[in-house]
Amino acid sequence: MKALQQIIRRVAENPFRPWALATLVQTEGSTYRKPGARLLVDSDGSTLGVLSGGCLEEEIGRHGRKVIGDGSPILLSFDTKRLYGCDGQLKILVEPLPAVRPNGNLITEIGRLLRNRQVCRIRTCFEDNALGSELLPPEVLLAERRGVLIDTVPLPVRLLLFGSGPEIEPITQLARNLGWVAERFGHPSELPEDFRSDAQTAALVMTHNFGRDLLALDRLLPLQLRYVGLLGPRKRHAELLARLSEYRPLDFDAGVRNLFAPAGLDIGSEAPEEIGLSIVSEVAAVLSERRGGFLRERKGDIHTGIATAGEDAA
Protein backbone atom coordinates (compact mmCIF):
# COMPACT_ATOMS: atom_id res chain seq x y z
CA MET A 1 0.00 0.00 0.00
CA LYS A 2 2.81 2.44 0.79
CA ALA A 3 4.36 1.97 -2.67
CA LEU A 4 1.01 2.70 -4.32
CA GLN A 5 0.59 5.82 -2.19
CA GLN A 6 4.05 6.98 -3.27
CA ILE A 7 3.09 6.42 -6.91
CA ILE A 8 -0.14 8.39 -6.44
CA ARG A 9 1.76 11.26 -4.82
CA ARG A 10 4.49 11.32 -7.51
CA VAL A 11 1.95 11.45 -10.35
CA ALA A 12 -0.13 14.15 -8.63
CA GLU A 13 2.98 16.29 -8.06
CA ASN A 14 3.89 16.14 -11.77
CA PRO A 15 0.59 16.70 -13.60
CA PHE A 16 2.12 17.43 -17.02
CA ARG A 17 4.44 14.42 -17.18
CA PRO A 18 3.54 11.16 -19.02
CA TRP A 19 4.46 7.83 -17.42
CA ALA A 20 4.33 4.10 -17.92
CA LEU A 21 2.56 1.90 -15.38
CA ALA A 22 3.77 -1.66 -14.83
CA THR A 23 1.34 -4.12 -13.21
CA LEU A 24 2.21 -7.62 -12.05
CA VAL A 25 -0.68 -9.58 -13.57
CA GLN A 26 0.26 -13.25 -13.18
CA THR A 27 2.69 -15.33 -11.13
CA GLU A 28 3.72 -18.94 -10.70
CA GLY A 29 5.92 -20.42 -8.03
CA SER A 30 7.90 -18.25 -5.61
CA THR A 31 7.72 -14.52 -6.37
CA TYR A 32 8.60 -11.39 -4.40
CA ARG A 33 5.24 -9.70 -5.02
CA LYS A 34 1.77 -10.95 -5.88
CA PRO A 35 -0.61 -9.97 -8.72
CA GLY A 36 -1.85 -6.41 -8.39
CA ALA A 37 1.52 -4.91 -7.39
CA ARG A 38 2.40 -1.83 -9.44
CA LEU A 39 5.45 0.15 -10.45
CA LEU A 40 5.76 3.59 -12.08
CA VAL A 41 8.25 4.32 -14.86
CA ASP A 42 9.46 7.83 -15.70
CA SER A 43 10.50 8.97 -19.19
CA ASP A 44 14.17 8.47 -18.30
CA GLY A 45 13.55 4.84 -17.30
CA SER A 46 13.75 5.42 -13.54
CA THR A 47 11.22 3.49 -11.50
CA LEU A 48 9.17 3.93 -8.34
CA GLY A 49 7.87 0.81 -6.63
CA VAL A 50 9.00 -2.81 -6.45
CA LEU A 51 7.84 -5.83 -8.44
CA SER A 52 10.78 -8.12 -7.65
CA GLY A 53 13.66 -8.29 -5.23
CA GLY A 54 15.44 -5.67 -7.33
CA CYS A 55 16.46 -7.89 -10.25
CA LEU A 56 13.78 -6.91 -12.80
CA GLU A 57 13.16 -3.20 -12.21
CA GLU A 58 15.93 -1.94 -14.51
CA GLU A 59 14.67 -3.99 -17.44
CA ILE A 60 11.07 -2.95 -16.75
CA GLY A 61 12.30 0.64 -16.79
CA ARG A 62 13.86 0.17 -20.24
CA HIS A 63 10.61 -1.21 -21.63
CA GLY A 64 8.69 1.56 -19.87
CA ARG A 65 10.67 4.24 -21.71
CA LYS A 66 9.68 2.64 -25.01
CA VAL A 67 6.02 2.44 -23.95
CA ILE A 68 6.03 6.14 -23.07
CA GLY A 69 7.60 6.92 -26.43
CA ASP A 70 5.29 4.97 -28.74
CA GLY A 71 2.17 4.70 -26.54
CA SER A 72 1.81 0.94 -27.05
CA PRO A 73 1.39 -1.41 -24.05
CA ILE A 74 3.53 -4.52 -23.82
CA LEU A 75 3.33 -7.78 -21.85
CA LEU A 76 6.63 -8.94 -20.36
CA SER A 77 7.35 -12.50 -19.19
CA PHE A 78 10.16 -13.46 -16.84
CA ASP A 79 11.41 -16.85 -15.68
CA THR A 80 13.28 -15.96 -12.51
CA LYS A 81 14.59 -19.49 -12.00
CA ARG A 82 16.41 -19.38 -15.32
CA LEU A 83 17.57 -15.78 -14.92
CA TYR A 84 18.27 -15.38 -11.22
CA GLY A 85 17.95 -18.75 -9.50
CA CYS A 86 14.55 -17.96 -7.96
CA ASP A 87 11.80 -20.51 -8.57
CA GLY A 88 9.14 -18.28 -10.11
CA GLN A 89 7.54 -16.97 -13.28
CA LEU A 90 5.97 -13.55 -13.75
CA LYS A 91 3.94 -11.67 -16.33
CA ILE A 92 4.01 -7.88 -16.15
CA LEU A 93 1.89 -5.53 -18.23
CA VAL A 94 3.53 -2.19 -19.02
CA GLU A 95 1.05 0.39 -20.31
CA PRO A 96 1.16 4.13 -21.03
CA LEU A 97 -0.18 6.43 -18.30
CA PRO A 98 -1.05 9.85 -19.70
CA ALA A 99 -0.36 13.13 -17.94
CA VAL A 100 -2.87 14.15 -15.27
CA ARG A 101 -3.93 17.37 -16.98
CA PRO A 102 -6.59 18.10 -18.02
CA ASN A 103 -8.82 15.18 -16.97
CA GLY A 104 -6.79 13.08 -14.55
CA ASN A 105 -5.73 9.50 -15.16
CA LEU A 106 -6.06 6.03 -13.66
CA ILE A 107 -3.65 6.72 -10.80
CA THR A 108 -5.26 9.99 -9.72
CA GLU A 109 -8.68 8.30 -9.75
CA ILE A 110 -7.34 5.49 -7.57
CA GLY A 111 -6.00 8.14 -5.20
CA ARG A 112 -9.37 9.90 -5.04
CA LEU A 113 -11.23 6.69 -4.21
CA LEU A 114 -8.76 5.72 -1.50
CA ARG A 115 -8.87 9.17 0.09
CA ASN A 116 -12.66 8.92 0.22
CA ARG A 117 -12.37 5.34 1.53
CA GLN A 118 -14.41 3.99 -1.37
CA VAL A 119 -14.21 0.62 -3.09
CA CYS A 120 -11.52 0.64 -5.78
CA ARG A 121 -11.55 -2.23 -8.31
CA ILE A 122 -9.28 -2.35 -11.35
CA ARG A 123 -9.63 -4.58 -14.40
CA THR A 124 -6.36 -5.21 -16.22
CA CYS A 125 -6.50 -7.07 -19.54
CA PHE A 126 -3.16 -8.61 -20.46
CA GLU A 127 -4.03 -10.92 -23.34
CA ASP A 128 -5.57 -10.48 -26.81
CA ASN A 129 -5.71 -6.99 -28.31
CA ALA A 130 -7.31 -4.93 -25.51
CA LEU A 131 -4.25 -4.52 -23.27
CA GLY A 132 -4.68 -2.04 -20.43
CA SER A 133 -6.29 -1.16 -17.11
CA GLU A 134 -9.53 0.56 -16.17
CA LEU A 135 -11.54 1.27 -13.04
CA LEU A 136 -14.72 -0.72 -12.51
CA PRO A 137 -17.92 0.69 -11.01
CA PRO A 138 -18.47 -0.86 -7.54
CA GLU A 139 -21.78 -2.46 -8.55
CA VAL A 140 -20.42 -4.32 -11.60
CA LEU A 141 -19.99 -8.10 -11.18
CA LEU A 142 -17.64 -9.88 -13.55
CA ALA A 143 -16.80 -13.55 -13.96
CA GLU A 144 -13.15 -14.53 -13.93
CA ARG A 145 -11.69 -15.17 -17.36
CA ARG A 146 -8.30 -15.94 -18.84
CA GLY A 147 -6.07 -12.97 -19.44
CA VAL A 148 -7.87 -10.58 -17.08
CA LEU A 149 -6.84 -9.54 -13.57
CA ILE A 150 -9.57 -8.12 -11.35
CA ASP A 151 -7.83 -6.37 -8.49
CA THR A 152 -9.54 -4.80 -5.48
CA VAL A 153 -7.17 -2.26 -3.96
CA PRO A 154 -7.36 -2.47 -0.15
CA LEU A 155 -8.03 0.70 1.77
CA PRO A 156 -5.05 1.99 3.74
CA VAL A 157 -5.21 1.05 7.39
CA ARG A 158 -6.72 3.90 9.42
CA LEU A 159 -5.52 3.96 13.03
CA LEU A 160 -7.52 6.06 15.51
CA LEU A 161 -5.29 7.12 18.39
CA PHE A 162 -6.87 8.35 21.63
CA GLY A 163 -4.46 9.92 24.10
CA SER A 164 -1.28 11.95 24.36
CA GLY A 165 1.13 9.64 26.20
CA PRO A 166 4.76 8.84 25.29
CA GLU A 167 3.70 5.95 23.05
CA ILE A 168 1.77 8.22 20.65
CA GLU A 169 4.75 9.55 18.68
CA PRO A 170 6.50 6.21 17.94
CA ILE A 171 3.16 4.60 17.04
CA THR A 172 2.30 7.50 14.73
CA GLN A 173 5.70 7.35 13.07
CA LEU A 174 5.55 3.58 12.57
CA ALA A 175 2.03 3.79 11.17
CA ARG A 176 2.94 6.49 8.66
CA ASN A 177 6.07 4.60 7.60
CA LEU A 178 3.74 1.73 6.70
CA GLY A 179 1.50 4.00 4.67
CA TRP A 180 -1.30 3.93 7.25
CA VAL A 181 -3.51 6.88 8.08
CA ALA A 182 -3.00 7.90 11.71
CA GLU A 183 -5.69 10.14 13.23
CA ARG A 184 -5.09 11.50 16.73
CA PHE A 185 -7.78 12.53 19.24
CA GLY A 186 -6.91 14.26 22.49
CA HIS A 187 -10.39 13.56 23.86
CA PRO A 188 -13.00 10.92 22.86
CA SER A 189 -15.52 13.69 22.17
CA GLU A 190 -13.39 14.77 19.19
CA LEU A 191 -14.47 11.67 17.24
CA PRO A 192 -17.33 12.90 14.99
CA GLU A 193 -20.80 11.66 15.87
CA ASP A 194 -21.33 10.57 12.25
CA PHE A 195 -18.00 8.74 12.04
CA ARG A 196 -18.17 5.76 9.63
CA SER A 197 -15.88 2.82 10.25
CA ASP A 198 -14.74 0.16 7.78
CA ALA A 199 -12.83 -3.14 7.79
CA GLN A 200 -9.46 -1.36 7.66
CA THR A 201 -10.07 0.90 10.65
CA ALA A 202 -8.51 0.12 14.04
CA ALA A 203 -8.35 2.10 17.28
CA LEU A 204 -6.00 2.40 20.22
CA VAL A 205 -7.02 3.86 23.60
CA MET A 206 -4.16 5.14 25.75
CA THR A 207 -5.31 8.31 27.45
CA HIS A 208 -3.93 7.12 30.81
CA ASN A 209 -7.10 8.57 32.32
CA PHE A 210 -9.86 6.25 33.59
CA GLY A 211 -12.74 8.54 32.65
CA ARG A 212 -11.45 9.28 29.16
CA ASP A 213 -10.68 5.61 28.52
CA LEU A 214 -14.24 4.84 29.57
CA LEU A 215 -15.67 7.45 27.17
CA ALA A 216 -13.46 6.19 24.35
CA LEU A 217 -14.60 2.59 24.81
CA ASP A 218 -18.21 3.76 24.98
CA ARG A 219 -17.77 5.34 21.54
CA LEU A 220 -15.63 2.63 19.95
CA LEU A 221 -17.11 -0.72 20.97
CA PRO A 222 -20.48 -0.13 19.21
CA LEU A 223 -18.58 0.52 15.95
CA GLN A 224 -17.60 -3.18 15.85
CA LEU A 225 -14.05 -2.46 14.73
CA ARG A 226 -11.86 -5.47 14.08
CA TYR A 227 -9.27 -4.10 16.51
CA VAL A 228 -9.60 -1.90 19.58
CA GLY A 229 -6.44 -1.82 21.70
CA LEU A 230 -6.29 -0.65 25.30
CA LEU A 231 -3.17 0.09 27.33
CA GLY A 232 -2.81 -0.74 31.00
CA PRO A 233 -2.98 -3.76 33.32
CA ARG A 234 -5.71 -6.40 33.15
CA LYS A 235 -7.23 -5.33 36.47
CA ARG A 236 -7.85 -1.84 35.11
CA HIS A 237 -9.40 -3.25 31.92
CA ALA A 238 -11.79 -5.34 33.98
CA GLU A 239 -12.76 -2.28 36.00
CA LEU A 240 -13.41 -0.28 32.83
CA LEU A 241 -15.65 -2.97 31.35
CA ALA A 242 -17.49 -3.40 34.65
CA ARG A 243 -18.16 0.35 34.83
CA LEU A 244 -19.19 0.45 31.17
CA SER A 245 -21.64 -2.40 31.69
CA GLU A 246 -23.46 -0.21 34.22
CA TYR A 247 -24.39 2.16 31.39
CA ARG A 248 -24.94 -0.20 28.45
CA PRO A 249 -25.22 -3.96 27.88
CA LEU A 250 -21.94 -5.31 26.57
CA ASP A 251 -22.31 -7.54 23.52
CA PHE A 252 -19.28 -9.82 23.39
CA ASP A 253 -19.76 -10.77 19.73
CA ALA A 254 -20.43 -7.18 18.64
CA GLY A 255 -17.45 -5.50 20.22
CA VAL A 256 -15.73 -6.84 23.31
CA ARG A 257 -14.35 -9.88 21.46
CA ASN A 258 -12.21 -7.51 19.38
CA LEU A 259 -10.90 -5.62 22.42
CA PHE A 260 -7.19 -6.34 22.81
CA ALA A 261 -6.16 -5.56 26.36
CA PRO A 262 -3.37 -5.27 27.20
CA ALA A 263 -2.60 -4.15 23.64
CA GLY A 264 0.40 -5.50 21.77
CA LEU A 265 2.32 -8.65 20.91
CA ASP A 266 4.47 -10.32 23.55
CA ILE A 267 7.94 -9.21 22.46
CA GLY A 268 9.25 -8.03 25.83
CA SER A 269 8.42 -4.34 25.30
CA GLU A 270 9.33 -1.75 27.92
CA ALA A 271 10.33 1.55 26.27
CA PRO A 272 7.67 3.60 24.40
CA GLU A 273 9.29 2.74 21.04
CA GLU A 274 9.18 -0.98 21.83
CA ILE A 275 5.58 -0.72 22.99
CA GLY A 276 4.73 1.09 19.75
CA LEU A 277 6.35 -1.66 17.67
CA SER A 278 4.47 -4.31 19.64
CA ILE A 279 1.10 -2.61 19.14
CA VAL A 280 1.52 -1.74 15.46
CA SER A 281 2.59 -5.34 14.79
CA GLU A 282 -0.50 -6.65 16.58
CA VAL A 283 -2.79 -4.36 14.56
CA ALA A 284 -1.16 -5.57 11.33
CA ALA A 285 -1.56 -9.21 12.38
CA VAL A 286 -5.22 -8.84 13.35
CA LEU A 287 -6.20 -7.00 10.17
CA SER A 288 -4.35 -9.65 8.12
CA GLU A 289 -6.10 -12.40 10.10
CA ARG A 290 -2.79 -13.79 11.31
CA ARG A 291 -1.65 -14.88 14.75
CA GLY A 292 1.65 -12.99 14.84
CA GLY A 293 3.87 -16.02 15.52
CA PHE A 294 7.28 -17.03 14.19
CA LEU A 295 7.38 -17.53 10.39
CA ARG A 296 9.68 -20.54 10.82
CA GLU A 297 6.88 -22.30 12.69
CA ARG A 298 4.23 -21.53 10.05
CA LYS A 299 3.05 -24.53 8.07
CA GLY A 300 2.63 -23.78 4.38
CA ASP A 301 3.23 -20.72 2.23
CA ILE A 302 3.94 -17.60 4.33
CA HIS A 303 2.14 -15.38 1.80
CA THR A 304 -1.14 -17.27 1.56
CA GLY A 305 -3.78 -18.65 3.86
CA ILE A 306 -5.70 -16.95 6.61
CA ALA A 307 -6.47 -18.00 10.15
CA THR A 308 -8.59 -21.13 9.88
CA ALA A 309 -12.21 -21.19 10.91
CA GLY A 310 -12.52 -21.36 14.65
CA GLU A 311 -9.23 -19.58 15.29
CA ASP A 312 -9.22 -16.12 16.78
CA ALA A 313 -6.82 -13.93 14.81
CA ALA A 314 -4.51 -12.20 17.23
Secondary structure as UniProt FT lines:
FT   HELIX           2..13
FT   TURN            15..16
FT   STRAND          19..29
FT   TURN            35..36
FT   STRAND          38..41
FT   TURN            43..44
FT   STRAND          47..48
FT   HELIX           57..70
FT   STRAND          74..79
FT   HELIX           80..84
FT   STRAND          88..97
FT   TURN            101..103
FT   HELIX           106..115
FT   TURN            116..117
FT   STRAND          121..125
FT   STRAND          132..136
FT   TURN            138..139
FT   TURN            146..147
FT   STRAND          148..152
FT   STRAND          158..162
FT   TURN            166..167
FT   HELIX           168..177
FT   TURN            178..179
FT   STRAND          181..185
FT   HELIX           188..190
FT   TURN            193..194
FT   TURN            199..200
FT   STRAND          201..205
FT   HELIX           210..220
FT   HELIX           221..223
FT   STRAND          227..230
FT   HELIX           234..245
FT   TURN            246..247
FT   TURN            252..255
FT   HELIX           256..258
FT   STRAND          259..260
FT   HELIX           272..287
FT   TURN            288..289
FT   HELIX           295..297
FT   TURN            302..303
FT   TURN            309..310
//
